[in-house]
Amino acid sequence: MSSIKRIVLDVLKPHQPNALDFASAIADQNPGCHVKVTVTEIDEKTETTVVVIESDDIPYQTIVETITGLGASVHSIDEVEVSNSPPPER
């Protein structure tokens, strides 16, 4: 079964929560995830960010739900790394 190991998202978020709180909220909802948020552009009401998430098995739908719950939106998946593990031996 394949699992997402790394994903890079283009995310538009409001100024609040700030990048630190935003990254922490994503990590708190997804134990074992390493989250990096880079703000690439700021305008009057929003920030364009690049969100990099790494883990052994990233729960993509949970990540999206967390991001939208924080008032942000995923614009695109800019990069993804997926691994296919061999089936467990019997």
Secondary structure, DSSP 8 states (H G I E B T S, - for coil): -EEEEEEEEEEEEESSS-HHHHHHHHHHHSTT-EEEEEEEEE-SSEEEEEEEEE-SS--HHHHHHHHHHTT-EEEEEEEEEEEE------
